[in-house]
Amino acid sequence: MGPGRYQGGGGDRALNTLDIALLALKRSERWIESAKRGLSDSRWDDAVYSAQMCSEHAAKAVLISLGIDFPKQHDVSDVFVTLKDRRDLPSDFRGKVEDMVEKLASLAAERALAGYGFEEGIGVEYFEKVAPDAIEDAEFILQHCRKFVIEVFGVEKELS
């Protein structure tokens, strides 16, 4: 399983899909830190929003690393679920895919409310109970996606 090539529009060098996946994982790690800060600052809607972005970028990192196209939307659970049947992927990862898919879809729904719930009269208080679980779910996804990329591509040094 080798990375493909990607000619990005943001620079003058061609990036391979593994380079982009690593960037996505690093961004995912910053999103989870933002989520934790939001929780500690009682910005619960921000915590939920950031937790979802963490999970999205972690899941997309796996898909990108494998050269799998996905829709340009926040919920990639419909594509991610296909990984559970890939016999060329580590079995421990495949065993976590369904849990991750459930969490990805749930976080995407909560993210929409975190970003635009005010349009439906939903205040920040709603997210006080949701935020800790959202962060826990995002950490679960990040942990397993990070582990996958490290194990499959041997890039632990690049992520430290």
Phi and psi in radians as a Rosetta constraint file:
Dihedral C 1 N 2 CA 2 C 2 CIRCULARHARMONIC -2.017 0.35
Dihedral N 2 CA 2 C 2 N 3 CIRCULARHARMONIC 2.723 0.35
Dihedral C 2 N 3 CA 3 C 3 CIRCULARHARMONIC -1.264 0.35
Dihedral N 3 CA 3 C 3 N 4 CIRCULARHARMONIC 2.598 0.35
Dihedral C 3 N 4 CA 4 C 4 CIRCULARHARMONIC -1.544 0.35
Dihedral N 4 CA 4 C 4 N 5 CIRCULARHARMONIC -3.022 0.35
Dihedral C 4 N 5 CA 5 C 5 CIRCULARHARMONIC -1.921 0.35
Dihedral N 5 CA 5 C 5 N 6 CIRCULARHARMONIC 2.616 0.35
Dihedral C 5 N 6 CA 6 C 6 CIRCULARHARMONIC -2.481 0.35
Dihedral N 6 CA 6 C 6 N 7 CIRCULARHARMONIC 2.201 0.35
Dihedral C 6 N 7 CA 7 C 7 CIRCULARHARMONIC -1.712 0.35
Dihedral N 7 CA 7 C 7 N 8 CIRCULARHARMONIC 1.709 0.35
Dihedral C 7 N 8 CA 8 C 8 CIRCULARHARMONIC -1.343 0.35
Dihedral N 8 CA 8 C 8 N 9 CIRCULARHARMONIC 2.750 0.35
Dihedral C 8 N 9 CA 9 C 9 CIRCULARHARMONIC -1.555 0.35
Dihedral N 9 CA 9 C 9 N 10 CIRCULARHARMONIC -0.106 0.35
Dihedral C 9 N 10 CA 10 C 10 CIRCULARHARMONIC -1.674 0.35
Dihedral N 10 CA 10 C 10 N 11 CIRCULARHARMONIC 0.057 0.35
Dihedral C 10 N 11 CA 11 C 11 CIRCULARHARMONIC -2.742 0.35
Dihedral N 11 CA 11 C 11 N 12 CIRCULARHARMONIC -3.096 0.35
Dihedral C 11 N 12 CA 12 C 12 CIRCULARHARMONIC -1.828 0.35
Dihedral N 12 CA 12 C 12 N 13 CIRCULARHARMONIC 0.168 0.35
Dihedral C 12 N 13 CA 13 C 13 CIRCULARHARMONIC -2.136 0.35
Dihedral N 13 CA 13 C 13 N 14 CIRCULARHARMONIC 2.630 0.35
Dihedral C 13 N 14 CA 14 C 14 CIRCULARHARMONIC -1.348 0.35
Dihedral N 14 CA 14 C 14 N 15 CIRCULARHARMONIC 2.314 0.35
Dihedral C 14 N 15 CA 15 C 15 CIRCULARHARMONIC -1.791 0.35
Dihedral N 15 CA 15 C 15 N 16 CIRCULARHARMONIC 2.542 0.35
Dihedral C 15 N 16 CA 16 C 16 CIRCULARHARMONIC -1.605 0.35
Dihedral N 16 CA 16 C 16 N 17 CIRCULARHARMONIC 2.919 0.35
Dihedral C 16 N 17 CA 17 C 17 CIRCULARHARMONIC -1.103 0.35
Dihedral N 17 CA 17 C 17 N 18 CIRCULARHARMONIC -0.532 0.35
Dihedral C 17 N 18 CA 18 C 18 CIRCULARHARMONIC -1.172 0.35
Dihedral N 18 CA 18 C 18 N 19 CIRCULARHARMONIC -0.701 0.35
Dihedral C 18 N 19 CA 19 C 19 CIRCULARHARMONIC -0.994 0.35
Dihedral N 19 CA 19 C 19 N 20 CIRCULARHARMONIC -0.774 0.35
Dihedral C 19 N 20 CA 20 C 20 CIRCULARHARMONIC -1.210 0.35
Dihedral N 20 CA 20 C 20 N 21 CIRCULARHARMONIC -0.693 0.35
Dihedral C 20 N 21 CA 21 C 21 CIRCULARHARMONIC -1.068 0.35
Dihedral N 21 CA 21 C 21 N 22 CIRCULARHARMONIC -0.715 0.35
Dihedral C 21 N 22 CA 22 C 22 CIRCULARHARMONIC -1.124 0.35
Dihedral N 22 CA 22 C 22 N 23 CIRCULARHARMONIC -0.711 0.35
Dihedral C 22 N 23 CA 23 C 23 CIRCULARHARMONIC -1.087 0.35
Dihedral N 23 CA 23 C 23 N 24 CIRCULARHARMONIC -0.705 0.35
Dihedral C 23 N 24 CA 24 C 24 CIRCULARHARMONIC -1.129 0.35
Dihedral N 24 CA 24 C 24 N 25 CIRCULARHARMONIC -0.723 0.35
Dihedral C 24 N 25 CA 25 C 25 CIRCULARHARMONIC -1.140 0.35
Dihedral N 25 CA 25 C 25 N 26 CIRCULARHARMONIC -0.717 0.35
Dihedral C 25 N 26 CA 26 C 26 CIRCULARHARMONIC -1.111 0.35
Dihedral N 26 CA 26 C 26 N 27 CIRCULARHARMONIC -0.689 0.35
Dihedral C 26 N 27 CA 27 C 27 CIRCULARHARMONIC -1.148 0.35
Dihedral N 27 CA 27 C 27 N 28 CIRCULARHARMONIC -0.676 0.35
Dihedral C 27 N 28 CA 28 C 28 CIRCULARHARMONIC -1.042 0.35
Dihedral N 28 CA 28 C 28 N 29 CIRCULARHARMONIC -0.712 0.35
Dihedral C 28 N 29 CA 29 C 29 CIRCULARHARMONIC -1.129 0.35
Dihedral N 29 CA 29 C 29 N 30 CIRCULARHARMONIC -0.624 0.35
Dihedral C 29 N 30 CA 30 C 30 CIRCULARHARMONIC -1.236 0.35
Dihedral N 30 CA 30 C 30 N 31 CIRCULARHARMONIC -0.630 0.35
Dihedral C 30 N 31 CA 31 C 31 CIRCULARHARMONIC -1.086 0.35
Dihedral N 31 CA 31 C 31 N 32 CIRCULARHARMONIC -0.697 0.35
Dihedral C 31 N 32 CA 32 C 32 CIRCULARHARMONIC -1.203 0.35
Dihedral N 32 CA 32 C 32 N 33 CIRCULARHARMONIC -0.602 0.35
Dihedral C 32 N 33 CA 33 C 33 CIRCULARHARMONIC -1.137 0.35
Dihedral N 33 CA 33 C 33 N 34 CIRCULARHARMONIC -0.687 0.35
Dihedral C 33 N 34 CA 34 C 34 CIRCULARHARMONIC -1.097 0.35
Dihedral N 34 CA 34 C 34 N 35 CIRCULARHARMONIC -0.699 0.35
Dihedral C 34 N 35 CA 35 C 35 CIRCULARHARMONIC -1.087 0.35
Dihedral N 35 CA 35 C 35 N 36 CIRCULARHARMONIC -0.766 0.35
Dihedral C 35 N 36 CA 36 C 36 CIRCULARHARMONIC -1.137 0.35
Dihedral N 36 CA 36 C 36 N 37 CIRCULARHARMONIC -0.686 0.35
Dihedral C 36 N 37 CA 37 C 37 CIRCULARHARMONIC -1.129 0.35
Dihedral N 37 CA 37 C 37 N 38 CIRCULARHARMONIC -0.720 0.35
Dihedral C 37 N 38 CA 38 C 38 CIRCULARHARMONIC -1.040 0.35
Dihedral N 38 CA 38 C 38 N 39 CIRCULARHARMONIC -0.724 0.35
Dihedral C 38 N 39 CA 39 C 39 CIRCULARHARMONIC -1.111 0.35
Dihedral N 39 CA 39 C 39 N 40 CIRCULARHARMONIC -0.795 0.35
Dihedral C 39 N 40 CA 40 C 40 CIRCULARHARMONIC -1.212 0.35
Dihedral N 40 CA 40 C 40 N 41 CIRCULARHARMONIC -0.409 0.35
Dihedral C 40 N 41 CA 41 C 41 CIRCULARHARMONIC -1.656 0.35
Dihedral N 41 CA 41 C 41 N 42 CIRCULARHARMONIC 0.133 0.35
Dihedral C 41 N 42 CA 42 C 42 CIRCULARHARMONIC 1.075 0.35
Dihedral N 42 CA 42 C 42 N 43 CIRCULARHARMONIC 0.468 0.35
Dihedral C 42 N 43 CA 43 C 43 CIRCULARHARMONIC -1.728 0.35
Dihedral N 43 CA 43 C 43 N 44 CIRCULARHARMONIC 1.198 0.35
Dihedral C 43 N 44 CA 44 C 44 CIRCULARHARMONIC -1.104 0.35
Dihedral N 44 CA 44 C 44 N 45 CIRCULARHARMONIC -0.632 0.35
Dihedral C 44 N 45 CA 45 C 45 CIRCULARHARMONIC -1.151 0.35
Dihedral N 45 CA 45 C 45 N 46 CIRCULARHARMONIC -0.685 0.35
Dihedral C 45 N 46 CA 46 C 46 CIRCULARHARMONIC -1.128 0.35
Dihedral N 46 CA 46 C 46 N 47 CIRCULARHARMONIC -0.657 0.35
Dihedral C 46 N 47 CA 47 C 47 CIRCULARHARMONIC -1.084 0.35
Dihedral N 47 CA 47 C 47 N 48 CIRCULARHARMONIC -0.769 0.35
Dihedral C 47 N 48 CA 48 C 48 CIRCULARHARMONIC -1.153 0.35
Dihedral N 48 CA 48 C 48 N 49 CIRCULARHARMONIC -0.790 0.35
Dihedral C 48 N 49 CA 49 C 49 CIRCULARHARMONIC -1.014 0.35
Dihedral N 49 CA 49 C 49 N 50 CIRCULARHARMONIC -0.840 0.35
Dihedral C 49 N 50 CA 50 C 50 CIRCULARHARMONIC -1.182 0.35
Dihedral N 50 CA 50 C 50 N 51 CIRCULARHARMONIC -0.638 0.35
Dihedral C 50 N 51 CA 51 C 51 CIRCULARHARMONIC -1.084 0.35
Dihedral N 51 CA 51 C 51 N 52 CIRCULARHARMONIC -0.737 0.35
Dihedral C 51 N 52 CA 52 C 52 CIRCULARHARMONIC -1.131 0.35
Dihedral N 52 CA 52 C 52 N 53 CIRCULARHARMONIC -0.742 0.35
Dihedral C 52 N 53 CA 53 C 53 CIRCULARHARMONIC -1.101 0.35
Dihedral N 53 CA 53 C 53 N 54 CIRCULARHARMONIC -0.644 0.35
Dihedral C 53 N 54 CA 54 C 54 CIRCULARHARMONIC -1.013 0.35
Dihedral N 54 CA 54 C 54 N 55 CIRCULARHARMONIC -0.898 0.35
Dihedral C 54 N 55 CA 55 C 55 CIRCULARHARMONIC -1.129 0.35
Dihedral N 55 CA 55 C 55 N 56 CIRCULARHARMONIC -0.704 0.35
Dihedral C 55 N 56 CA 56 C 56 CIRCULARHARMONIC -1.064 0.35
Dihedral N 56 CA 56 C 56 N 57 CIRCULARHARMONIC -0.845 0.35
Dihedral C 56 N 57 CA 57 C 57 CIRCULARHARMONIC -1.190 0.35
Dihedral N 57 CA 57 C 57 N 58 CIRCULARHARMONIC -0.609 0.35
Dihedral C 57 N 58 CA 58 C 58 CIRCULARHARMONIC -1.144 0.35
Dihedral N 58 CA 58 C 58 N 59 CIRCULARHARMONIC -0.798 0.35
Dihedral C 58 N 59 CA 59 C 59 CIRCULARHARMONIC -1.118 0.35
Dihedral N 59 CA 59 C 59 N 60 CIRCULARHARMONIC -0.741 0.35
Dihedral C 59 N 60 CA 60 C 60 CIRCULARHARMONIC -1.143 0.35
Dihedral N 60 CA 60 C 60 N 61 CIRCULARHARMONIC -0.548 0.35
Dihedral C 60 N 61 CA 61 C 61 CIRCULARHARMONIC -1.054 0.35
Dihedral N 61 CA 61 C 61 N 62 CIRCULARHARMONIC -0.747 0.35
Dihedral C 61 N 62 CA 62 C 62 CIRCULARHARMONIC -1.117 0.35
Dihedral N 62 CA 62 C 62 N 63 CIRCULARHARMONIC -0.842 0.35
Dihedral C 62 N 63 CA 63 C 63 CIRCULARHARMONIC -1.069 0.35
Dihedral N 63 CA 63 C 63 N 64 CIRCULARHARMONIC -0.768 0.35
Dihedral C 63 N 64 CA 64 C 64 CIRCULARHARMONIC -1.086 0.35
Dihedral N 64 CA 64 C 64 N 65 CIRCULARHARMONIC -0.781 0.35
Dihedral C 64 N 65 CA 65 C 65 CIRCULARHARMONIC -1.052 0.35
Dihedral N 65 CA 65 C 65 N 66 CIRCULARHARMONIC -0.505 0.35
Dihedral C 65 N 66 CA 66 C 66 CIRCULARHARMONIC -1.617 0.35
Dihedral N 66 CA 66 C 66 N 67 CIRCULARHARMONIC -0.007 0.35
Dihedral C 66 N 67 CA 67 C 67 CIRCULARHARMONIC 1.269 0.35
Dihedral N 67 CA 67 C 67 N 68 CIRCULARHARMONIC 0.483 0.35
Dihedral C 67 N 68 CA 68 C 68 CIRCULARHARMONIC -1.685 0.35
Dihedral N 68 CA 68 C 68 N 69 CIRCULARHARMONIC 2.180 0.35
Dihedral C 68 N 69 CA 69 C 69 CIRCULARHARMONIC -1.268 0.35
Dihedral N 69 CA 69 C 69 N 70 CIRCULARHARMONIC 2.602 0.35
Dihedral C 69 N 70 CA 70 C 70 CIRCULARHARMONIC -2.520 0.35
Dihedral N 70 CA 70 C 70 N 71 CIRCULARHARMONIC 2.736 0.35
Dihedral C 70 N 71 CA 71 C 71 CIRCULARHARMONIC -1.172 0.35
Dihedral N 71 CA 71 C 71 N 72 CIRCULARHARMONIC 2.570 0.35
Dihedral C 71 N 72 CA 72 C 72 CIRCULARHARMONIC -1.407 0.35
Dihedral N 72 CA 72 C 72 N 73 CIRCULARHARMONIC 1.255 0.35
Dihedral C 72 N 73 CA 73 C 73 CIRCULARHARMONIC -2.522 0.35
Dihedral N 73 CA 73 C 73 N 74 CIRCULARHARMONIC 2.987 0.35
Dihedral C 73 N 74 CA 74 C 74 CIRCULARHARMONIC -1.342 0.35
Dihedral N 74 CA 74 C 74 N 75 CIRCULARHARMONIC -0.547 0.35
Dihedral C 74 N 75 CA 75 C 75 CIRCULARHARMONIC -1.745 0.35
Dihedral N 75 CA 75 C 75 N 76 CIRCULARHARMONIC 1.873 0.35
Dihedral C 75 N 76 CA 76 C 76 CIRCULARHARMONIC -1.865 0.35
Dihedral N 76 CA 76 C 76 N 77 CIRCULARHARMONIC 0.328 0.35
Dihedral C 76 N 77 CA 77 C 77 CIRCULARHARMONIC -1.071 0.35
Dihedral N 77 CA 77 C 77 N 78 CIRCULARHARMONIC -0.576 0.35
Dihedral C 77 N 78 CA 78 C 78 CIRCULARHARMONIC -1.131 0.35
Dihedral N 78 CA 78 C 78 N 79 CIRCULARHARMONIC -0.546 0.35
Dihedral C 78 N 79 CA 79 C 79 CIRCULARHARMONIC -1.505 0.35
Dihedral N 79 CA 79 C 79 N 80 CIRCULARHARMONIC -0.724 0.35
Dihedral C 79 N 80 CA 80 C 80 CIRCULARHARMONIC -1.050 0.35
Dihedral N 80 CA 80 C 80 N 81 CIRCULARHARMONIC -0.622 0.35
Dihedral C 80 N 81 CA 81 C 81 CIRCULARHARMONIC -1.054 0.35
Dihedral N 81 CA 81 C 81 N 82 CIRCULARHARMONIC -0.438 0.35
Dihedral C 81 N 82 CA 82 C 82 CIRCULARHARMONIC -1.158 0.35
Dihedral N 82 CA 82 C 82 N 83 CIRCULARHARMONIC -0.305 0.35
Dihedral C 82 N 83 CA 83 C 83 CIRCULARHARMONIC -1.207 0.35
Dihedral N 83 CA 83 C 83 N 84 CIRCULARHARMONIC -0.403 0.35
Dihedral C 83 N 84 CA 84 C 84 CIRCULARHARMONIC -1.132 0.35
Dihedral N 84 CA 84 C 84 N 85 CIRCULARHARMONIC -0.383 0.35
Dihedral C 84 N 85 CA 85 C 85 CIRCULARHARMONIC -1.735 0.35
Dihedral N 85 CA 85 C 85 N 86 CIRCULARHARMONIC 0.047 0.35
Dihedral C 85 N 86 CA 86 C 86 CIRCULARHARMONIC -1.456 0.35
Dihedral N 86 CA 86 C 86 N 87 CIRCULARHARMONIC 1.836 0.35
Dihedral C 86 N 87 CA 87 C 87 CIRCULARHARMONIC -1.238 0.35
Dihedral N 87 CA 87 C 87 N 88 CIRCULARHARMONIC -0.225 0.35
Dihedral C 87 N 88 CA 88 C 88 CIRCULARHARMONIC -1.491 0.35
Dihedral N 88 CA 88 C 88 N 89 CIRCULARHARMONIC 0.007 0.35
Dihedral C 88 N 89 CA 89 C 89 CIRCULARHARMONIC -1.812 0.35
Dihedral N 89 CA 89 C 89 N 90 CIRCULARHARMONIC 2.698 0.35
Dihedral C 89 N 90 CA 90 C 90 CIRCULARHARMONIC -0.991 0.35
Dihedral N 90 CA 90 C 90 N 91 CIRCULARHARMONIC 2.380 0.35
Dihedral C 90 N 91 CA 91 C 91 CIRCULARHARMONIC -1.121 0.35
Dihedral N 91 CA 91 C 91 N 92 CIRCULARHARMONIC -0.604 0.35
Dihedral C 91 N 92 CA 92 C 92 CIRCULARHARMONIC -1.137 0.35
Dihedral N 92 CA 92 C 92 N 93 CIRCULARHARMONIC -0.618 0.35
Dihedral C 92 N 93 CA 93 C 93 CIRCULARHARMONIC -1.196 0.35
Dihedral N 93 CA 93 C 93 N 94 CIRCULARHARMONIC -0.835 0.35
Dihedral C 93 N 94 CA 94 C 94 CIRCULARHARMONIC -0.985 0.35
Dihedral N 94 CA 94 C 94 N 95 CIRCULARHARMONIC -0.615 0.35
Dihedral C 94 N 95 CA 95 C 95 CIRCULARHARMONIC -1.191 0.35
Dihedral N 95 CA 95 C 95 N 96 CIRCULARHARMONIC -0.322 0.35
Dihedral C 95 N 96 CA 96 C 96 CIRCULARHARMONIC -1.707 0.35
Dihedral N 96 CA 96 C 96 N 97 CIRCULARHARMONIC -0.186 0.35
Dihedral C 96 N 97 CA 97 C 97 CIRCULARHARMONIC -1.011 0.35
Dihedral N 97 CA 97 C 97 N 98 CIRCULARHARMONIC -0.816 0.35
Dihedral C 97 N 98 CA 98 C 98 CIRCULARHARMONIC -1.093 0.35
Dihedral N 98 CA 98 C 98 N 99 CIRCULARHARMONIC -0.692 0.35
Dihedral C 98 N 99 CA 99 C 99 CIRCULARHARMONIC -1.087 0.35
Dihedral N 99 CA 99 C 99 N 100 CIRCULARHARMONIC -0.756 0.35
Dihedral C 99 N 100 CA 100 C 100 CIRCULARHARMONIC -1.132 0.35
Dihedral N 100 CA 100 C 100 N 101 CIRCULARHARMONIC -0.698 0.35
Dihedral C 100 N 101 CA 101 C 101 CIRCULARHARMONIC -1.073 0.35
Dihedral N 101 CA 101 C 101 N 102 CIRCULARHARMONIC -0.783 0.35
Dihedral C 101 N 102 CA 102 C 102 CIRCULARHARMONIC -1.059 0.35
Dihedral N 102 CA 102 C 102 N 103 CIRCULARHARMONIC -0.763 0.35
Dihedral C 102 N 103 CA 103 C 103 CIRCULARHARMONIC -1.204 0.35
Dihedral N 103 CA 103 C 103 N 104 CIRCULARHARMONIC -0.686 0.35
Dihedral C 103 N 104 CA 104 C 104 CIRCULARHARMONIC -1.042 0.35
Dihedral N 104 CA 104 C 104 N 105 CIRCULARHARMONIC -0.821 0.35
Dihedral C 104 N 105 CA 105 C 105 CIRCULARHARMONIC -1.142 0.35
Dihedral N 105 CA 105 C 105 N 106 CIRCULARHARMONIC -0.743 0.35
Dihedral C 105 N 106 CA 106 C 106 CIRCULARHARMONIC -1.124 0.35
Dihedral N 106 CA 106 C 106 N 107 CIRCULARHARMONIC -0.783 0.35
Dihedral C 106 N 107 CA 107 C 107 CIRCULARHARMONIC -1.111 0.35
Dihedral N 107 CA 107 C 107 N 108 CIRCULARHARMONIC -0.650 0.35
Dihedral C 107 N 108 CA 108 C 108 CIRCULARHARMONIC -1.104 0.35
Dihedral N 108 CA 108 C 108 N 109 CIRCULARHARMONIC -0.700 0.35
Dihedral C 108 N 109 CA 109 C 109 CIRCULARHARMONIC -1.155 0.35
Dihedral N 109 CA 109 C 109 N 110 CIRCULARHARMONIC -0.741 0.35
Dihedral C 109 N 110 CA 110 C 110 CIRCULARHARMONIC -1.189 0.35
Dihedral N 110 CA 110 C 110 N 111 CIRCULARHARMONIC -0.595 0.35
Dihedral C 110 N 111 CA 111 C 111 CIRCULARHARMONIC -1.069 0.35
Dihedral N 111 CA 111 C 111 N 112 CIRCULARHARMONIC -0.725 0.35
Dihedral C 111 N 112 CA 112 C 112 CIRCULARHARMONIC -1.037 0.35
Dihedral N 112 CA 112 C 112 N 113 CIRCULARHARMONIC -0.734 0.35
Dihedral C 112 N 113 CA 113 C 113 CIRCULARHARMONIC -1.198 0.35
Dihedral N 113 CA 113 C 113 N 114 CIRCULARHARMONIC -0.670 0.35
Dihedral C 113 N 114 CA 114 C 114 CIRCULARHARMONIC -1.105 0.35
Dihedral N 114 CA 114 C 114 N 115 CIRCULARHARMONIC -0.633 0.35
Dihedral C 114 N 115 CA 115 C 115 CIRCULARHARMONIC -1.441 0.35
Dihedral N 115 CA 115 C 115 N 116 CIRCULARHARMONIC -0.603 0.35
Dihedral C 115 N 116 CA 116 C 116 CIRCULARHARMONIC -2.352 0.35
Dihedral N 116 CA 116 C 116 N 117 CIRCULARHARMONIC 0.264 0.35
Dihedral C 116 N 117 CA 117 C 117 CIRCULARHARMONIC -1.062 0.35
Dihedral N 117 CA 117 C 117 N 118 CIRCULARHARMONIC -0.465 0.35
Dihedral C 117 N 118 CA 118 C 118 CIRCULARHARMONIC -1.002 0.35
Dihedral N 118 CA 118 C 118 N 119 CIRCULARHARMONIC -0.524 0.35
Dihedral C 118 N 119 CA 119 C 119 CIRCULARHARMONIC -1.149 0.35
Dihedral N 119 CA 119 C 119 N 120 CIRCULARHARMONIC -0.359 0.35
Dihedral C 119 N 120 CA 120 C 120 CIRCULARHARMONIC -1.888 0.35
Dihedral N 120 CA 120 C 120 N 121 CIRCULARHARMONIC 0.189 0.35
Dihedral C 120 N 121 CA 121 C 121 CIRCULARHARMONIC 1.386 0.35
Dihedral N 121 CA 121 C 121 N 122 CIRCULARHARMONIC 0.320 0.35
Dihedral C 121 N 122 CA 122 C 122 CIRCULARHARMONIC -1.568 0.35
Dihedral N 122 CA 122 C 122 N 123 CIRCULARHARMONIC 2.103 0.35
Dihedral C 122 N 123 CA 123 C 123 CIRCULARHARMONIC -1.592 0.35
Dihedral N 123 CA 123 C 123 N 124 CIRCULARHARMONIC 3.008 0.35
Dihedral C 123 N 124 CA 124 C 124 CIRCULARHARMONIC -1.066 0.35
Dihedral N 124 CA 124 C 124 N 125 CIRCULARHARMONIC -0.478 0.35
Dihedral C 124 N 125 CA 125 C 125 CIRCULARHARMONIC -1.047 0.35
Dihedral N 125 CA 125 C 125 N 126 CIRCULARHARMONIC -0.580 0.35
Dihedral C 125 N 126 CA 126 C 126 CIRCULARHARMONIC -0.943 0.35
Dihedral N 126 CA 126 C 126 N 127 CIRCULARHARMONIC -0.634 0.35
Dihedral C 126 N 127 CA 127 C 127 CIRCULARHARMONIC -1.461 0.35
Dihedral N 127 CA 127 C 127 N 128 CIRCULARHARMONIC -0.144 0.35
Dihedral C 127 N 128 CA 128 C 128 CIRCULARHARMONIC -1.039 0.35
Dihedral N 128 CA 128 C 128 N 129 CIRCULARHARMONIC -0.696 0.35
Dihedral C 128 N 129 CA 129 C 129 CIRCULARHARMONIC -1.465 0.35
Dihedral N 129 CA 129 C 129 N 130 CIRCULARHARMONIC -0.432 0.35
Dihedral C 129 N 130 CA 130 C 130 CIRCULARHARMONIC -1.414 0.35
Dihedral N 130 CA 130 C 130 N 131 CIRCULARHARMONIC -0.633 0.35
Dihedral C 130 N 131 CA 131 C 131 CIRCULARHARMONIC -1.013 0.35
Dihedral N 131 CA 131 C 131 N 132 CIRCULARHARMONIC -0.821 0.35
Dihedral C 131 N 132 CA 132 C 132 CIRCULARHARMONIC -1.050 0.35
Dihedral N 132 CA 132 C 132 N 133 CIRCULARHARMONIC -0.711 0.35
Dihedral C 132 N 133 CA 133 C 133 CIRCULARHARMONIC -1.186 0.35
Dihedral N 133 CA 133 C 133 N 134 CIRCULARHARMONIC -0.639 0.35
Dihedral C 133 N 134 CA 134 C 134 CIRCULARHARMONIC -1.096 0.35
Dihedral N 134 CA 134 C 134 N 135 CIRCULARHARMONIC -0.730 0.35
Dihedral C 134 N 135 CA 135 C 135 CIRCULARHARMONIC -1.173 0.35
Dihedral N 135 CA 135 C 135 N 136 CIRCULARHARMONIC -0.739 0.35
Dihedral C 135 N 136 CA 136 C 136 CIRCULARHARMONIC -1.061 0.35
Dihedral N 136 CA 136 C 136 N 137 CIRCULARHARMONIC -0.758 0.35
Dihedral C 136 N 137 CA 137 C 137 CIRCULARHARMONIC -1.130 0.35
Dihedral N 137 CA 137 C 137 N 138 CIRCULARHARMONIC -0.735 0.35
Dihedral C 137 N 138 CA 138 C 138 CIRCULARHARMONIC -1.130 0.35
Dihedral N 138 CA 138 C 138 N 139 CIRCULARHARMONIC -0.705 0.35
Dihedral C 138 N 139 CA 139 C 139 CIRCULARHARMONIC -1.109 0.35
Dihedral N 139 CA 139 C 139 N 140 CIRCULARHARMONIC -0.673 0.35
Dihedral C 139 N 140 CA 140 C 140 CIRCULARHARMONIC -1.047 0.35
Dihedral N 140 CA 140 C 140 N 141 CIRCULARHARMONIC -0.845 0.35
Dihedral C 140 N 141 CA 141 C 141 CIRCULARHARMONIC -1.126 0.35
Dihedral N 141 CA 141 C 141 N 142 CIRCULARHARMONIC -0.817 0.35
Dihedral C 141 N 142 CA 142 C 142 CIRCULARHARMONIC -1.045 0.35
Dihedral N 142 CA 142 C 142 N 143 CIRCULARHARMONIC -0.798 0.35
Dihedral C 142 N 143 CA 143 C 143 CIRCULARHARMONIC -0.998 0.35
Dihedral N 143 CA 143 C 143 N 144 CIRCULARHARMONIC -0.836 0.35
Dihedral C 143 N 144 CA 144 C 144 CIRCULARHARMONIC -1.332 0.35
Dihedral N 144 CA 144 C 144 N 145 CIRCULARHARMONIC -0.578 0.35
Dihedral C 144 N 145 CA 145 C 145 CIRCULARHARMONIC -1.235 0.35
Dihedral N 145 CA 145 C 145 N 146 CIRCULARHARMONIC -0.713 0.35
Dihedral C 145 N 146 CA 146 C 146 CIRCULARHARMONIC -1.083 0.35
Dihedral N 146 CA 146 C 146 N 147 CIRCULARHARMONIC -0.836 0.35
Dihedral C 146 N 147 CA 147 C 147 CIRCULARHARMONIC -1.025 0.35
Dihedral N 147 CA 147 C 147 N 148 CIRCULARHARMONIC -0.729 0.35
Dihedral C 147 N 148 CA 148 C 148 CIRCULARHARMONIC -1.027 0.35
Dihedral N 148 CA 148 C 148 N 149 CIRCULARHARMONIC -0.910 0.35
Dihedral C 148 N 149 CA 149 C 149 CIRCULARHARMONIC -1.105 0.35
Dihedral N 149 CA 149 C 149 N 150 CIRCULARHARMONIC -0.694 0.35
Dihedral C 149 N 150 CA 150 C 150 CIRCULARHARMONIC -1.125 0.35
Dihedral N 150 CA 150 C 150 N 151 CIRCULARHARMONIC -0.832 0.35
Dihedral C 150 N 151 CA 151 C 151 CIRCULARHARMONIC -1.185 0.35
Dihedral N 151 CA 151 C 151 N 152 CIRCULARHARMONIC -0.738 0.35
Dihedral C 151 N 152 CA 152 C 152 CIRCULARHARMONIC -1.338 0.35
Dihedral N 152 CA 152 C 152 N 153 CIRCULARHARMONIC -0.637 0.35
Dihedral C 152 N 153 CA 153 C 153 CIRCULARHARMONIC -1.938 0.35
Dihedral N 153 CA 153 C 153 N 154 CIRCULARHARMONIC -0.064 0.35
Dihedral C 153 N 154 CA 154 C 154 CIRCULARHARMONIC 1.073 0.35
Dihedral N 154 CA 154 C 154 N 155 CIRCULARHARMONIC 0.832 0.35
Dihedral C 154 N 155 CA 155 C 155 CIRCULARHARMONIC -2.052 0.35
Dihedral N 155 CA 155 C 155 N 156 CIRCULARHARMONIC 0.558 0.35
Dihedral C 155 N 156 CA 156 C 156 CIRCULARHARMONIC -1.019 0.35
Dihedral N 156 CA 156 C 156 N 157 CIRCULARHARMONIC -0.732 0.35
Dihedral C 156 N 157 CA 157 C 157 CIRCULARHARMONIC -1.039 0.35
Dihedral N 157 CA 157 C 157 N 158 CIRCULARHARMONIC -0.684 0.35
Dihedral C 157 N 158 CA 158 C 158 CIRCULARHARMONIC -1.199 0.35
Dihedral N 158 CA 158 C 158 N 159 CIRCULARHARMONIC -0.364 0.35
Dihedral C 158 N 159 CA 159 C 159 CIRCULARHARMONIC -1.808 0.35
Dihedral N 159 CA 159 C 159 N 160 CIRCULARHARMONIC 0.088 0.35
